[in-house]
Amino acid sequence: MSTSLYAPDFLTIFNGYRDTGGPLQTFSSPADWRDQWIYFLMVDRFNNSLAPPRHLPFDDPNYYDFQGGNLSGIQDQLPYIKQLGAGAIWLSPVFKNVPFQGGTYHGYGIHDFLHVDPRFAGDPNNPDDELRALVDAAHKLDLYVILDIVLNHTGDVFGYVCDAGESDCIDTQGSTADFRNSARAIQWRDSQGSPHADWPDVANIPSPSPDALVWPAELQKNDWFRRQGMPGSADDTIGDFASLKQFRTDSSELQQLLIRAYQYAIARFDIDGFRIDTLRYLKGNLPLLFGNSMREFALSVGKKNFFTFGEVFVGDAEQEIARFIGRTTAEETDMVGVDAALDYPLYFKLKPVVKGFAAPSELVGMYVFRKQVEAGVLSSHGDATRYFVTFLDNHDVKERIRYANPANPDQYDDQVTLGVACLFSLPGIPCLYYGTEQGLHGAGSDPAVREALWGGPGFALNSAFYQQISQIAAVRRENPVLRYGRFYFRPISGDGQHFGVSTFLNGVLAFSRILMDREIVVVANTDPVNASTVFVIVDNTLNNQGDRLDILYSNQRQPQAPSAVTQFAAGTVEVREADGASGTGPLNCIQVTLAPLEVQILGR
């Protein structure tokens, strides 16, 4: 296939026709992405049905090369993902990385933005067809496919020229260099990775190899690259990602080329959504333009709710997240940018609470602040639940949610199911990292949390984690209130008189989701040693004295049912709400007794 965005074969697909000449038929989008939850997997580390991992042990924390997982291996395990309960799969980047850079098994060092990397294909002669076959097979199972994409940078396609004795020249191949305020001299690499002194300008390289430089051909222009080395101290969003070379995304012409390349990906592969890497690094209002362009192109080919969400890896900086989600009432534009962001603020609060390293009040405070920050975002019934993709761990955080104590590996396993139950009940679109359902527990480095799953525990349907997560997913699927409902933290009390959000480590977290006339209450005891009995406030108008809530899910085999609803008269209690307001009743409450690390999802 041609490597130009404007070649006839590409234009044929752009204009609404497949390679066969028939009209373009696309898989319909979900009416609401909150009806799905996402299973995120790394293509190289998930499965190869025909060969073991190239390196053992499967979870070596120091192995940074390709393991051999491929797209056909993923296709073979689609029923496994579907049975777990997922509605969508998120694939790590699949487009071609430079062949000489083995450390880009993760896929984020793209140099060809049009074609699939042969290393991710069981048949390396037809990688594009293999991706399309995977997407078509997923669609037959009613699974949507989200593709991880890169706009900010390419692979290590050129080397920096460093003067002899220069203190900021980091290595002899010029892969990295310290920051400069202006563009450095560079040498483009050949298909073996060697920089050429006579290749300072990519536009003048004779007979370029498809295994070198950057593709499509329209991207072969020095001015599209920043060429300033690693980020300086003034702005961490300007500069390369180590050896991955940063684009000048403030160029309107380059923006249009990248937009066109990914519109082609929608048409060629029938993708249902994009996860956008390093979203906050993009310049020139590209997040707004890109999100709007993908949405409008998808609409033009029959996908009415194409989903875009981005990585905004900034800890608890809610204001930074707010720049990229939804549309605020203050914006003077007809365009809407990306749909959602990965919820890093939630990750940095929920995980410590689940682990007992932070009090539940820390999580409550995050949501109180979020409500203030998002006050101007246009959304349904005043919330922003569809603007966040939530998670407990992923490939970038260097520690999985499960901790296996060497002396007692199963000691903290209930933390995993407690965390997943909270995640699937909180506002947002939950995302589960591959291997969580099989008890993977890597920590300490990137490879430690990017294990070759098929070389380790594999795909057992009877594993305890798989079974528990399937149950949690079923509760979410069967209860719309957990997908769309309003959201309230619930003050708790040990004595039935003084109510408030827990401010202690290993405390009890309690919250409600309410949709019309239904309330679901989630109560989680994060203490790994001690049981806890607490009164939990429930909605006065939806619950009457003597009513009972059923246990829809517990991660314990013999959970204790909550008490019937009890009413406390006005003036008999002291209540401090999550937002700082106070009251004295009347209250309707249930009393809940939880084992150590038990979570209960309660409803009718």
N, C-alpha and C positions, 0 to 999 in steps of 0.2 A: 504494500500500500504506500502511496505517496507520503512524503513528510512535509507537505505544505498544507496549511489550512485552507488554501484557496484552489487546491487541485480538484479536478472534476469528481473524483470518487468521494472526496469529503463533502463537496457541495451537494452531491446527490443525496447523502444522508441528511444534511442540513435542510434540504428542501422538502423533506418528508418522505423519503424513500429508503428502504433497506438496500443492501447490496444486490438482492434478487430483483429489484425494480418494483416491488410491491409497496403499497402505502404503509407508512409508519404506524404501527400499532403499539401503544404503550400500556403498561400496567397501571391501573388506576391508583391514585394516592389515597391514603386514609382520610376520612372526614376530619379526624382530630388525632394528632400524634400522641395525645395523652392516653388514647386507647391502646397504645403499644408500650412495651418496654423493650429495651435494646440490649442485645448480647454483643459485646465488643471482643473481637479476636484479632490477633496478629497473624497474618497470613503465613509467614515463615515458621511460626512456632505452634501452629494448631494441629495440623494433621497431614500425613502423607500415607495413603492407604497401601502403597506398594513398597515402601522402604522405611527402615528405622531412621531415627535422627542421625545425622552425620557425626555427631559428637556426643559422647556419654561421659558423665551422667547427664540426664535430660535437663537438669536444673543447675548446671555448673554456673556459678555467679561470675565467672571470669571469661566466659566464651562469648565473643563478640562477632562471630561470623554466621553465615547462613547454615540453618539446620536442615532445610529441604522441605519444609511444609509448602503445600501448593493449593491451587484453587480447586482442582478436582478432588483433593482430599477433603476440603471444606464441603464440597457438594455431597460427598458420601455421608457426611455427618449432619446434613440439614434436618433429617427426622429427629435426631438426638436433640438439636437445638429447639425444634418445634415442640417436642414433647416436654421439654423443660418449661415451656410456656411463653417463650419470647415471641414478639411480634415483628422484630426487625433485627438484622445483623449489621454491625458496623465493621467494615474491613479496614485494616491498616492500608496505607497507600500501596497501590499495585502497579503504577506506571513505572517505566523503565528507569532504573538507577544505573550510573556508570558501571560497567562490568568490572573495572579494576578496583572498586571500592567495596571490599567485602564487608566492612563494618556497617554498611547500609542495609543489612537484612531487614531493618525496620521499615524501609521504603521511603523515608523522608528526604533522600538525596536524589530526587528525580532529575534526569537530564533529557528525557523524551516525554513530553506531556501529552502524547497522542497514543502511545502503544504500551501494552502490558509487558512487564519484565519477564523474559523467558524463564528466569529462575523461579518464578511463581507458578509455572505451568507444568503439568505432568507431561505434556507434549510441547517442548520448547519451540517447535516450528509453528504452532498456532496458539500463542498465548492470548491474543485478543478474542478468538473464538471460545477459548476456555472460560474467560471471564463472562462472556455473554451466556454460555451454557449454564454457569453457576447462577447467574441472575434469573434466567428463565426457570431453572429448577426451583429456586427459592420462591418465585412468584406462584408456581404451581402448588406450593404448600402454604400460600398466603403469608409468606414472609417478605417483608420489604428489605431492600438492600441500601445501606448508606455507605458511601465511599469516602475515606479520609483523603483529603487533597491538600496540596501545598501551593501557595501563591507567593510566599515571602522569599523563597530561595531555591537554588538548585543544588546538585551534588558538587563534588570537588572538580569542577570542569576546567579550572585554570590554576596556575601557581603564581604566587607573588614574586616579584623580582626584589631581592634584598641586597643592598650594597655590602661589600666585604666589611666585616667587623661591625655591621649595624646591630645595635643592641636590641632592637625590636623585631629582628628577623628570628622567628621561632623555630623553624626547621628548614633543612636544606632543600626539600621539595617544594617549599613555598605554600604548603596547604593552609597555613595560618600565619597571620602577622598582626602586630599590634595596630591599634587604630591610628589613622591619619585624617586630618581635616579635608584632604583632597584625595582624588583617585590615585592609587599607586600604579606603577607599571606592572603588567602581567604577562604571562606566557601561557597560551592555551595548551591543553594536554592532548596527546594522541590516544588511540584506543588501548594502549598499554599503561596509560597514566603518566607518561613522561612529558614534562613541560618542554616546549620547543622555543628556543630563543628567536627563531624566525617566524613565530606565530604570535605577534603581539596584538593583532587585530583579528577577531573571529571572522569578520566579513571578507578577509583576503586569504583564507586558507584553501589551497587547491584540493579538489576531490575529497571533501570531508567524509570521514567514516561515520556510519550510523551508531558506532559504539563510542564516539567521542563528541565533544562540544555540547551543544544544546539544540533541541529540536522541539517544534517544527522550525523550518529554515527561517521563518520570519522573526524568531527570537535571537538569531545570530547577529547581535549588534553589541559592541562593547558598552555603548551608552545605556543599555538596559540594566547594567550591573553597577553596584555601588563601588566596589573595588577599594574599600577603605579599611579592610582588615576587621579585627574583632571590635565589639562595641567599646566606645569610650565611656568615661564616667558620667558625662553630661546627660546622655540619653541612651538607655539600654536597649532601645528598639532600633537603633541605627548601627548596623554592622553585621558581620557574618555569624552564623551559628557554628563555631569552631571551623571545620573545613567546608561547611555548606555555604555556598556563596549567595549573598543577598542581592535580590533584584532591586531596581529603582522603581518601586511600585507607585511613586508619585508621577510617573510618566503616563499621560492619558493614552498614548498610542500603545504602550506596553499593556496597560490595563485592558484595552479592547482585545488584544491578542490572547491574553490569559482567559478572559471571559469567553471568547470564541472557542478556545480549546476545551473548556469544561462544558460549554453547551454541546459541543460535539460528543463529549463523554456521555451526556444524558441521552442523546439521540442514538449513539452507537450501541450503548450497553444497557439502556432502559433503567438507569440508576434512579432511585427514589429520593435520595437526599445526599447532602455533602456535610461532612464534619471538616471545618476549615482550620488547619494547623496555624499556630502563631497569629491569630487574628489581630491582636492588639499591635502588631508590628507593621501592619499594612498602612500605607500612606495615601495621601491624595483622595481621601474619602472613599477608598476602594471597598471597605466593608459594606457601605450603603449601596454603592453602585453594583457590586458583585451580587449581593443578596437579591436586589431587585431584578437584575438581569437574569439570574437563574430562575427566579419565580416566573417572570414573564415568558421566558423561552419554554419552560415546562408547561405553562398554560397553553402555549401555542401548539404543543404536541399532545395535549390531552391529560397532563398531570396537573390537577387543580390545587394540590397542596404539597408541592415539592418542599422538602424540609432542609433548612440550612442552620447549622449551629457551629459555634466557634470556640476555640481554646483561648481563654483569657486567664492565663496562669498568674494571678496577682494576689493570692492569699485572700484576705478578708476585705479587699478594696471594692466595696459594693458600688461606689460611684463609677469605677472603671468598667465593671460589668454592665452597668446601666447604659453606657455609651453605645452598646452594640445590640441591645435586645428591644424588640417591639418598636413602637413609635410614640414619642412623647408629644404632649399637647403643645409644647413650645417649638417644635420643629416646623420650619416653613419650607416644606418639600412635599411633592406628590409621591415620593418614593419611600418604600419601607425596606430596611436593610435585612440583615440576617434575622432568622426567626428566634434563635435562642442561643444561650451560652452554656458551656460546661460549668456546673455549679461548684467552683472551687471554694467560695466562701462557706458553703454547706459542708464540703469535705473537711475543711480545716476546723470545723466545730463538731460535726456529728461523730467523726471517728474518735476523737479524744473522749467524748462523752460515752460512747459505746465501750471504750477501753477502760473507763474509770479514771482517766487522767484529767478530766475536766468536769465541772458540775453541769447539770442540765441547764442551769440559768445562763451558761455561756451560749448555748444553742438558742435559747429563747431571746437573748439580747441581739443575736444576729438577725433574727426574723423581725424583731421590733424595728431595728435600724433599716432593714430592707424595705419595710412597709413605708417608711419615711422617704427613702430614696426613690422608690417606684411610684410615688403618689401621682406623678404626671403621666404615667404610661397608660396608653389606651388599651383596655382589656375588658373581658367580661366580668361582671359583678365585682369589680374593684380589685381582683387579684391578678397575679401574673404567673399562674401555675404552668402555663404552656411555654414559658420563656426560659425554662431551665432544664438541662439534662443533668440529672443528679447521679452521684456515684460514691462508692466507699473506697475504691482504689482503682488504679489503672497502670499503664505501662510507664508513666512518667514520675511516679511518686516513690519508687524504690522500696516500697514495703506493702505487702498484701495485707488485707484485713485480718486474715487468720494468723495467729501466733501459735506455734507448736513448741511448747516448753520441752527442751531436750529430756528433762527428767520425767515429764508427764505430758506427752504430746497432745492428748485430748482435753487437757484441763480447761482450756479457754474456748473450746469449740462452740459453746453456746453464744459466745460473743458474735460469731459470724451470723447465725440465724437471727439473733436479736437485732443486729445492725441491718440485715436485709429486710426484716419485717418493718423496721422503722423507715428505711429508705423507700420501700414500696408503698408506704402509707402516707408519707410526707408529700407536699405539693411538688409537682414536676413530672418529668419523663424519666423513669429510673433506667440506669444502665448498669449491667452486671459485667464484670471483667471475666474473660474466659478462665476456666480452671477453678474459680471460686466454688463452683458446684461439685468439684472433685477434691476439695480440701488443700489446694496448693497454698504454700505458706512461705514463699521466698522473701528475702529482705536483704538490703545492703548495697545493691547495685542495679543498673538497668537489666543485665541478663538474669539476675536473680529473680526478677518478677516477670520475665519473658520466657518462661520455661517451654520446652518442647512437649506439649501436653500428651501427644500420642506415644512418646517414649517413656512416660511416667505412669500416672494412674489411668490414663486413657479415658474411655467414654462409658463407664459403668452406669447403667440406669438405676441400679439398686444402691448406689452409695448414699450414705445418710444425708450428706449435704444436698445432693441432687434431689432426693425425695422431699426434704424440707423446703427447698426453694421452689419446687414445683407446687407444693401446697400454698405457699405464700402467694405465688403468682396467680393461682386459681382464685384465691380470696380477692385479690385486686381485680381480676377479670370479671368476677361475678358481682362486684359491688361498685357501681358507677360513682358512689360517694367518695371512694378512695382515688378516683381519677379527676373529678371535677369539683368536689365539695369545698365549701368554705373551710377555713383552717383556724383552730383556736388552741393555744396551750392551756392546759387545765391545772390550776393550783391544786395541791394535794395537802393532806393533813394526817399526822399520826394520831392525834388525840381527838379529832372531831370538832375542834374549836378554832385552831389557828391554821389557816390555809395559805399556801404560797408556793411558788416555784422552788424546787430544790436547789439550794446554793452549796451543796456539799459534794465532794468527790464520792463516786459510787452511789449516787442518788437515784431517785426514781423519776423517770421522764414520762409525762402524760400529756396527750393532746387528742383533740377531736377533729373529725371531718364531718361537715353537715351539708346535705344536699336535700332541699325541699323538706320533707318530713322524716328524713332518716339521719341518724347520728351513728357514727362508728367511733369508738374510743380505743386508743392504743396506750397501753401502760407497760413500761419496761423497767425492770430492776437491774441496774448496771453493776451491782455489788456481786463479785465473784464468790463470796463466802457466805453472806448472811441473807436469809429470807427477809421479806418486807411486807407489812400489812399497812395499807394506807386508804384513806377516804379520797375519792376522786370526784370532782364536780362534773355533773352532766347537765345538759340543757333543760331548763325549767319547763319550757313549753312542749318539749317532745317526750318527756319522761314524767310519769306520775308515780306517786307513792305506791310501792309494791311491785312496780314493773321490774322485769328481769332482762338483763342482757346476756346473750349466749356467747360462748367462746368460739369465735370463728377460726381462730388459730392460736396455738401455743407451741412453743418449742420444747415443752416438757411432755412426758408421756402421760402423767396423771396430774393435770393441772387442777387447781381448786377453783370452782366456779365463784364469780363475784356475788356479793349479797344483793338482795332486792334493793330497789331505789328507796332511800330514806330521805325524809325532808327535815331540814334544820330551820327552825323558825327565825324570823327577823330578830336581830339583836343578840342572838345566841352564839354567833361566830364572828371571827375577824378574818377578812380575806384581803390578800394583796395580789392583785392581778399581774399578769405578765408585763403590762405596759406601765406599771407603777400605781395605777388607780387602786383604791381600797373600798371595801364595803362591809356590811354586817349581815347580809342575808336578805331574804330567805334563800336557801340553797337546796337543790336536789343532788344527792350524792350516792355513789355505790362504794362499797368497801371491797378492795381487791387484795388478795394475798398471793404473793409471787415468790417462787423459789429463787435462789441465786441465779442471776443471768437469765431469768425468765422474761419473756415478752408475751403479752396477750393482746389479740385484736378482738374487740368486743362489739357486738351488734345484734340485731334481731334478724 
